[in-house]
Amino acid sequence: MRVWSTNGLPESVHFQFWRDVICEAFAALDPKAHARSGPFPSSVALDTFGDVNVARIRSCAQVVRRGADQIRVDPQDRLFVNLQLAGVGRVVQGDRAAIVPAGSFTIVDTAKPYRLEFDDAFEVLSLRVPRKRLLPFTAGPDEVLARRVDGQNGMGRVAVSFMRLLLDQADDLASDQRAEIATHLCDLIASATRLAAPRRLDGRELVRHRFVESAVETLRASLADPELGVDTLARRFGVSTRYVQQAFTDAGLTVAAHIRALRLERCAHDLANRHDRSSIQAIAARWGFSDVPHFTRVFGRHFGRTPSSFRKHSRS
């Protein structure tokens, strides 16, 4: 396994280091950080299973583009299968866009322009898969791109569970065993994408999809509001609370869970910021968590470590 990390590096070189790492580990890409300066804690742990590369990525708010210029200098015939482990992402390729909550995955084609958007700290398991391994066995090559596959139900859940197992594989697996794992992995991903039943959104579904995108932007801009919730969105957009809840359900989200995830990611950003001298309690309260024991529990479930451990690790 190969690991790259900003830990121990001067903050002034964090982002340039990150740019170099993702271009080396994945493909020619053009990342743009949301924050113009300050720390940019990031890491990549890369492993190989046959001809499939598996990378665990942790990083900060940014937009990552692969455009015509990057494709020209670094042509590739591969797909990226990106499983969202923490945080929420947005994927755009062609005329399709998908919001990707934790536990779901999407596929992008390196031979075509695409964009990945992360508004807060995130964690992704990214699989680089040869095109021949996947596209011939899916419902339709173009139909699977930038389409969210739900990891909570059916074959999507089976595929996601198998992908998560790759995070804990021992280094002593033989090369033939790793190749066999890659074969099973690709079969499961292909099955999950086939059963996702790709279809075009009708007029009503398209309106709801666009509503959710606008509502998510409103939530991001209002996280400090202690009353933020379904009622806030209903008043803001002039719709019923039932409409808000159903629109988010159709997108695989709930309003409360999405607000909590966004607030946790803002807390993580502040905890990682060496220039923020606030106490953990103050940071939690800043983003709507008044009960510190509750905050510690939900933060631990979301990021896999306590706030104090996260702060120490991120600033070391």
C-alpha positions as CSV (number, residue, x, y, z in Angstrom):
1,M,0.0,0.0,0.0
2,R,1.2,3.5,-0.8
3,V,0.3,6.5,1.3
4,W,0.5,10.2,0.7
5,S,-0.4,12.7,3.4
6,T,-0.1,16.4,4.2
7,N,0.7,15.5,7.9
8,G,4.0,17.1,8.9
9,L,4.1,19.4,5.9
10,P,4.0,23.2,6.2
11,E,0.5,24.5,5.6
12,S,1.8,26.7,2.8
13,V,2.5,23.7,0.6
14,H,-0.6,21.6,1.5
15,F,-2.7,22.3,-1.5
16,Q,0.1,22.1,-4.1
17,F,1.1,18.7,-2.6
18,W,-2.5,17.6,-2.9
19,R,-2.7,18.7,-6.5
20,D,0.5,16.7,-7.3
21,V,-0.7,13.6,-5.4
22,I,-4.1,13.3,-7.1
23,C,-2.6,13.7,-10.6
24,E,0.0,11.1,-9.8
25,A,-2.3,8.6,-8.1
26,F,-5.4,9.0,-10.3
27,A,-5.3,11.0,-13.5
28,A,-4.6,14.5,-14.7
29,L,-7.0,16.6,-12.7
30,D,-7.6,20.3,-11.9
31,P,-8.6,20.8,-8.2
32,K,-9.7,24.2,-6.9
33,A,-9.9,24.7,-3.1
34,H,-12.8,26.6,-1.6
35,A,-10.5,28.2,1.0
36,R,-7.8,30.5,-0.6
37,S,-5.3,29.9,2.2
38,G,-4.7,28.0,5.4
39,P,-4.4,24.3,6.1
40,F,-5.6,21.7,3.7
41,P,-5.3,18.4,5.5
42,S,-5.6,15.5,3.0
43,S,-4.4,12.0,2.4
44,V,-4.6,9.1,-0.1
45,A,-4.0,5.4,0.7
46,L,-3.6,3.4,-2.5
47,D,-3.8,-0.3,-2.9
48,T,-4.1,-2.7,-5.8
49,F,-6.4,-5.6,-6.5
50,G,-5.4,-7.1,-9.9
51,D,-6.0,-4.4,-12.5
52,V,-8.2,-2.4,-10.1
53,N,-6.7,0.4,-8.0
54,V,-8.4,1.1,-4.7
55,A,-7.8,4.4,-2.9
56,R,-9.1,5.8,0.4
57,I,-9.2,9.6,0.0
58,R,-9.7,12.2,2.8
59,S,-9.7,15.9,1.9
60,C,-11.3,19.3,2.2
61,A,-13.9,21.4,0.4
62,Q,-13.0,21.7,-3.3
63,V,-14.1,21.3,-6.9
64,V,-12.1,18.7,-9.0
65,R,-12.4,19.0,-12.8
66,R,-11.2,16.8,-15.6
67,G,-11.6,18.8,-18.7
68,A,-10.4,18.6,-22.4
69,D,-7.0,19.9,-21.5
70,Q,-6.4,17.2,-18.8
71,I,-7.8,14.5,-21.1
72,R,-5.5,15.6,-23.9
73,V,-2.3,15.4,-21.8
74,D,-3.3,12.3,-20.0
75,P,-5.7,10.1,-22.0
76,Q,-7.1,7.2,-20.1
77,D,-9.5,4.3,-20.8
78,R,-10.7,3.8,-17.3
79,L,-13.6,4.5,-15.0
80,F,-13.7,5.7,-11.5
81,V,-16.2,4.1,-9.2
82,N,-16.5,6.6,-6.2
83,L,-18.1,5.4,-3.0
84,Q,-18.9,8.3,-0.6
85,L,-17.8,7.2,2.9
86,A,-18.3,10.6,4.7
87,G,-19.7,13.9,3.6
88,V,-21.8,14.6,0.6
89,G,-20.5,15.0,-3.0
90,R,-21.9,16.2,-6.3
91,V,-20.9,14.6,-9.6
92,V,-21.4,16.1,-13.0
93,Q,-20.7,14.4,-16.3
94,G,-22.3,15.3,-19.6
95,D,-25.9,16.5,-19.1
96,R,-26.3,14.5,-15.9
97,A,-25.7,15.5,-12.3
98,A,-26.1,13.5,-9.0
99,I,-26.0,14.4,-5.4
100,V,-24.1,11.6,-3.6
101,P,-24.7,11.1,0.2
102,A,-22.5,8.8,2.3
103,G,-23.2,5.1,1.5
104,S,-23.9,5.7,-2.2
105,F,-21.6,5.5,-5.3
106,T,-21.3,6.9,-8.8
107,I,-19.2,6.1,-11.9
108,V,-17.4,8.6,-14.1
109,D,-15.5,8.1,-17.3
110,T,-12.0,9.4,-17.5
111,A,-12.3,9.8,-21.3
112,K,-15.0,12.4,-21.0
113,P,-15.0,15.7,-19.0
114,Y,-16.5,15.5,-15.5
115,R,-16.6,17.5,-12.3
116,L,-16.6,16.5,-8.6
117,E,-17.8,19.0,-6.0
118,F,-17.4,18.8,-2.2
119,D,-18.5,21.7,-0.1
120,D,-17.0,20.4,3.1
121,A,-14.5,17.8,4.4
122,F,-15.1,14.4,2.8
123,E,-14.0,10.8,2.6
124,V,-14.3,8.7,-0.6
125,L,-13.3,5.2,-1.6
126,S,-12.2,5.5,-5.2
127,L,-11.8,2.5,-7.5
128,R,-10.0,2.9,-10.8
129,V,-11.4,0.2,-13.1
130,P,-10.5,-0.6,-16.7
131,R,-13.4,0.2,-19.0
132,K,-13.5,-3.4,-20.3
133,R,-14.1,-4.7,-16.8
134,L,-17.4,-2.8,-16.3
135,L,-19.1,-1.1,-19.2
136,P,-19.8,-4.1,-21.4
137,F,-21.8,-5.7,-18.5
138,T,-23.9,-2.7,-17.5
139,A,-27.3,-1.7,-18.7
140,G,-25.9,0.9,-21.1
141,P,-22.5,2.5,-21.1
142,D,-23.6,6.1,-21.0
143,E,-26.6,5.5,-18.8
144,V,-24.4,4.5,-15.7
145,L,-22.3,7.7,-15.7
146,A,-22.9,10.3,-13.0
147,R,-25.9,8.3,-11.7
148,R,-26.2,7.6,-8.0
149,V,-26.4,4.0,-6.9
150,D,-28.1,3.7,-3.5
151,G,-26.0,1.6,-1.1
152,Q,-28.9,1.1,1.3
153,N,-31.0,-1.4,-0.6
154,G,-30.7,-4.5,-2.9
155,M,-27.6,-5.1,-5.0
156,G,-26.4,-1.6,-4.2
157,R,-26.1,-2.5,-0.6
158,V,-24.3,-5.8,-1.4
159,A,-21.8,-3.9,-3.7
160,V,-21.2,-1.2,-1.2
161,S,-20.6,-3.7,1.6
162,F,-18.1,-5.5,-0.5
163,M,-16.3,-2.3,-1.4
164,R,-16.1,-1.4,2.3
165,L,-14.4,-4.7,3.0
166,L,-11.5,-3.6,0.8
167,L,-10.6,-1.0,3.5
168,D,-9.5,-3.7,5.9
169,Q,-7.8,-6.3,3.7
170,A,-4.5,-7.7,4.9
171,D,-1.3,-7.0,3.0
172,D,-0.5,-10.8,2.9
173,L,-3.1,-11.6,0.2
174,A,-1.5,-13.3,-2.8
175,S,-1.7,-11.6,-6.2
176,D,-4.1,-14.3,-7.5
177,Q,-6.4,-13.7,-4.5
178,R,-6.4,-10.0,-5.2
179,A,-7.2,-10.5,-8.8
180,E,-10.1,-12.8,-7.9
181,I,-11.4,-10.2,-5.5
182,A,-11.3,-7.6,-8.3
183,T,-13.4,-9.9,-10.5
184,H,-16.1,-10.4,-7.9
185,L,-16.0,-6.6,-7.1
186,C,-16.6,-5.6,-10.7
187,D,-19.4,-8.2,-11.1
188,L,-21.2,-6.8,-8.1
189,I,-20.8,-3.2,-9.2
190,A,-22.1,-4.0,-12.7
191,S,-25.1,-5.8,-11.2
192,A,-25.9,-2.9,-8.9
193,T,-25.8,-0.4,-11.8
194,R,-27.9,-2.6,-14.0
195,L,-30.6,-2.9,-11.4
196,A,-30.5,0.9,-10.7
197,A,-33.0,1.0,-13.7
198,P,-31.7,4.1,-15.4
199,R,-34.4,6.2,-16.9
200,R,-35.0,9.8,-17.9
201,L,-36.6,12.1,-15.3
202,D,-40.2,13.2,-16.2
203,G,-41.2,16.8,-15.8
204,R,-42.3,16.4,-12.1
205,E,-39.2,14.5,-11.1
206,L,-36.9,17.0,-12.8
207,V,-38.6,19.9,-10.9
208,R,-38.0,17.9,-7.6
209,H,-34.4,17.2,-8.5
210,R,-33.7,20.9,-9.1
211,F,-35.6,21.8,-5.9
212,V,-33.4,19.5,-3.8
213,E,-30.2,21.1,-5.3
214,S,-31.5,24.6,-4.5
215,A,-32.6,23.4,-1.0
216,V,-29.2,22.0,-0.3
217,E,-27.6,25.3,-1.2
218,T,-29.9,27.0,1.2
219,L,-29.0,24.6,4.0
220,R,-25.3,25.1,3.4
221,A,-25.8,28.9,3.7
222,S,-27.9,28.7,6.9
223,L,-26.1,26.1,9.1
224,A,-25.7,28.5,12.0
225,D,-29.4,29.0,12.3
226,P,-30.5,26.8,15.3
227,E,-34.1,26.6,13.8
228,L,-32.9,25.2,10.5
229,G,-35.1,22.4,9.3
230,V,-37.9,21.2,7.0
231,D,-40.1,24.2,8.0
232,T,-37.3,26.6,7.0
233,L,-37.1,25.2,3.5
234,A,-40.9,25.1,3.2
235,R,-41.1,28.8,4.0
236,R,-38.2,29.7,1.9
237,F,-39.5,28.0,-1.3
238,G,-43.3,28.4,-0.6
239,V,-44.0,24.6,-0.6
240,S,-45.5,22.2,2.0
241,T,-43.3,20.4,4.5
242,R,-44.6,17.1,3.0
243,Y,-43.2,18.2,-0.4
244,V,-39.8,19.0,1.1
245,Q,-39.6,15.6,2.9
246,Q,-40.7,13.6,-0.2
247,A,-38.3,15.5,-2.5
248,F,-35.4,14.7,-0.2
249,T,-36.5,11.1,0.2
250,D,-36.6,10.6,-3.5
251,A,-33.0,11.9,-3.6
252,G,-32.0,9.3,-1.0
253,L,-31.6,12.0,1.8
254,T,-33.5,13.3,4.8
255,V,-33.4,16.9,5.7
256,A,-32.4,16.3,9.3
257,A,-29.6,13.8,8.5
258,H,-28.3,16.1,5.7
259,I,-28.2,19.1,8.1
260,R,-26.4,17.1,10.7
261,A,-23.8,15.8,8.2
262,L,-23.1,19.3,6.9
263,R,-22.8,20.7,10.4
264,L,-20.4,17.9,11.4
265,E,-18.3,18.6,8.4
266,R,-18.1,22.3,9.3
267,C,-17.1,21.3,12.8
268,A,-14.4,19.0,11.4
269,H,-13.1,21.8,9.2
270,D,-12.8,24.1,12.3
271,L,-11.2,21.4,14.4
272,A,-8.6,20.8,11.7
273,N,-7.8,24.5,11.5
274,R,-4.6,25.3,13.5
275,H,-5.6,29.0,13.6
276,D,-8.9,28.3,15.4
277,R,-8.2,28.3,19.1
278,S,-11.8,27.7,20.1
279,S,-12.7,24.9,22.5
280,I,-14.5,21.8,21.2
281,Q,-17.6,22.9,23.0
282,A,-17.5,26.4,21.3
283,I,-17.0,24.8,17.9
284,A,-19.8,22.4,18.4
285,A,-22.1,25.3,19.6
286,R,-21.1,27.4,16.6
287,W,-22.6,24.8,14.3
288,G,-25.8,24.0,16.2
289,F,-24.6,21.3,18.7
290,S,-25.5,22.4,22.2
291,D,-25.1,19.0,23.9
292,V,-21.4,18.1,23.9
293,P,-21.8,14.4,24.8
294,H,-24.3,14.0,21.9
295,F,-22.0,15.9,19.6
296,T,-19.1,13.6,20.6
297,R,-21.2,10.5,19.8
298,V,-22.5,11.6,16.4
299,F,-19.1,13.0,15.4
300,G,-17.5,9.7,16.3
301,R,-20.0,7.7,14.3
302,H,-19.5,10.1,11.3
303,F,-15.7,10.3,11.3
304,G,-14.6,7.2,13.2
305,R,-12.9,9.1,16.0
306,T,-13.7,11.6,18.8
307,P,-13.5,15.4,18.2
308,S,-10.4,15.6,20.4
309,S,-8.7,12.8,18.6
310,F,-9.7,14.2,15.2
311,R,-8.3,17.6,16.2
312,K,-5.0,16.2,17.4
313,H,-4.6,14.0,14.3
314,S,-5.5,16.8,11.9
315,R,-3.1,19.3,13.4
316,S,-0.2,17.0,13.9
